[in-house]
């Protein structure tokens, strides 16, 4: 959780009273993504951890442990950041989405110093297809797996739920319980941003081989990158929400990334200088 904590502290220091005065205008917990719009006019997204909700039935007892949906509008944005450390998956998702929305507000007011932000860029296009390199993918990142299948070479995919993989990907499947070996052997490591949400990213980065080329990708990862760069990540692929109200409308109607790229939300890449 240190990564999220450091990111939060950097945002609060950089935004000052802007962060302190920011409030929630709207929250949508969609099937695929959770979205937040703040009074700063900026929006942020996070993967919705549906599979982590233990009682995904009508009126679960866990409903009492989330923020009251009737009163969340008007809540201070900083208060949502306390939920980054919650045991409740949906609270964490809303907290990460708020962190990403505040990151967007930060970028509107501050010019990055030691990293570059490239707009309209898909991070998967920057991941090299090198048959002589060993690649480990953390999470069933479909576009990356398609690229690896075409390029050949040695690669593995670490995934908690093998049902998310296609039949021709199962030969490369590594159960989460055996992830350490695949991580440690990788020349190129591609990690889903969902690891920020479930607090596993720090451990993964600690197990990476020295000199590994590390990529982090997904809407969940659209936040200030310095704590990630400090731990060896070189490239981050995230999302900049361009039209927050319309994005939240799409999520509320069950939409996914296919429905918001590229008109409503822009793919961005953060590259360490």
Buried (B, 14 or more C-beta within 10 A) or exposed (E): EEBBEBBBEBBBEBBEEBBEEBBBBBBBBBEBBBBBBBBBBBBBBBBBBBEBBEEEEEEEEBEEEBBEEEEBEEBBBBBBBEBBBBEBBBBBBBBBBBBBBBBBBBBEEEEBEEBEBBEEBBBBEBBEEBEEBBBBBBBBBEEBBEBBEEBEBBBBBBBBEBEEBEEEBEEBBBEEEEBEEBBEBBBBBBBBBBBBBBBBBBEBBEBBBEEBBBBBBBBBBBBBBBBBBEBBBBBBBBBBBBBBBBBBBBBBEEBEBEBBBEEBBBBBBBBBE
